[in-house]
Amino acid sequence: MELMDAIRARRSIRVFSDRSVDRETVDRLIDASTYAPSRFNVQPWHFHVAMGEARARVAEVMALTTAYLDEYIDVLGPDGMEHAARFYADLGGAPVIIGISAKHVEDPTEWLDDTIAVGAALQNFLLAVVDQGLSACSLTAPHWIRDKLLEVFEISEGFDIMALIVLGYGDETPWDKSRHTDVATYLK
Ligand SMILES: Cc1cc2nc3c(=O)[nH]c(=O)nc-3n(C[C@H](O)[C@H](O)[C@H](O)COP(=O)(O)O)c2cc1C
């Protein structure tokens, strides 16, 4: 797929079919992530992949987030809340759940750099997902249960969980989301 087409086609998908994803496919997506830029090429990301029984353990922990969704009522509205509650209850049935961690660094500039780099790796992953005919959604909302996620993903002390990705074969058509166009200023 052409890159510009993949960029435009990428959407967050939150309902998945029961078709499984093989490990080689996940490896290819992670490999694409590793080509992202990072400060001094530190490559701060690590991917914690939960499939099969591990996926069930992570999904059980993630279901705890439904208790916190009320915080989003003003942003999501009643329909969005219903969709979110269904999604978080079992992550839309996604067969693969991935946590991305990074070593925590105290220096705020370096931490910002590493956060940006993880975002770049995440976007590489999401674009490769489109290229390979799969679907995904990236999440940070589960910050409410951060400690439990660190535990279930077996993330070492001194590392932070930066984002989650749910991955599988999509089974929904996302509603249109407009894009802001007034986002650039050309200096005179
Ligand atoms: C850093 C980040 C955090 C996100 N966190 C969540 C989340 O916690 N739950 C969720 O359902 N979607 C989450 N999303 C997906 C956004 O809701 C989605 O990207 C946005 O609404 C635009 O829709 P699109 O991805 O289909 O273009 C997140 C996306 C990003 C980049």
The ligand as a MOL file (V3000), in Angstrom:
LIG
                    3D

  0  0  0     0  0            999 V3000
M  V30 BEGIN CTAB
M  V30 COUNTS 31 33 0 0 0
M  V30 BEGIN ATOM
M  V30 1 C -1.9360 9.0530 22.7120 0
M  V30 2 C -3.2920 8.4810 22.3680 0
M  V30 3 C -4.1070 8.0070 23.3750 0
M  V30 4 C -5.3480 7.4400 23.0700 0
M  V30 5 N -6.0830 6.8970 24.0850 0
M  V30 6 C -7.2380 6.2700 23.7900 0
M  V30 7 C -7.9420 5.6090 24.8160 0
M  V30 8 O -7.5350 5.5800 25.9600 0
M  V30 9 N -9.0910 4.9770 24.4890 0
M  V30 10 C -9.5550 4.9580 23.2010 0
M  V30 11 O -10.5950 4.3420 22.9670 0
M  V30 12 N -8.9070 5.5760 22.1970 0
M  V30 13 C -7.7500 6.2210 22.4580 0
M  V30 14 N -7.0370 6.8290 21.4610 0
M  V30 15 C -7.5660 6.8460 20.0880 0
M  V30 16 C -8.1900 8.2250 19.7890 0
M  V30 17 O -9.4470 8.3190 20.4110 0
M  V30 18 C -8.3290 8.3830 18.2590 0
M  V30 19 O -7.0470 8.3410 17.6710 0
M  V30 20 C -8.9830 9.7160 17.8730 0
M  V30 21 O -10.3120 9.7860 18.3400 0
M  V30 22 C -8.9930 9.9230 16.3490 0
M  V30 23 O -9.6740 8.8490 15.7000 0
M  V30 24 P -8.9210 7.9440 14.6250 0
M  V30 25 O -7.7340 7.2850 15.3100 0
M  V30 26 O -9.9370 6.9390 14.1610 0
M  V30 27 O -8.4470 8.8310 13.5270 0
M  V30 28 C -5.8020 7.4080 21.7310 0
M  V30 29 C -4.9770 7.9070 20.7130 0
M  V30 30 C -3.7300 8.4240 21.0320 0
M  V30 31 C -2.8290 8.9050 19.9360 0
M  V30 END ATOM
M  V30 BEGIN BOND
M  V30 1 1 1 2
M  V30 2 1 2 3
M  V30 3 2 2 30
M  V30 4 2 3 4
M  V30 5 1 4 5
M  V30 6 1 4 28
M  V30 7 2 5 6
M  V30 8 1 6 7
M  V30 9 1 6 13
M  V30 10 2 7 8
M  V30 11 1 7 9
M  V30 12 1 9 10
M  V30 13 2 10 11
M  V30 14 1 10 12
M  V30 15 2 12 13
M  V30 16 1 13 14
M  V30 17 1 14 15
M  V30 18 1 14 28
M  V30 19 1 15 16
M  V30 20 1 16 17
M  V30 21 1 16 18
M  V30 22 1 18 19
M  V30 23 1 18 20
M  V30 24 1 20 21
M  V30 25 1 20 22
M  V30 26 1 22 23
M  V30 27 1 23 24
M  V30 28 2 24 25
M  V30 29 1 24 26
M  V30 30 1 24 27
M  V30 31 2 28 29
M  V30 32 1 29 30
M  V30 33 1 30 31
M  V30 END BOND
M  V30 END CTAB
M  END
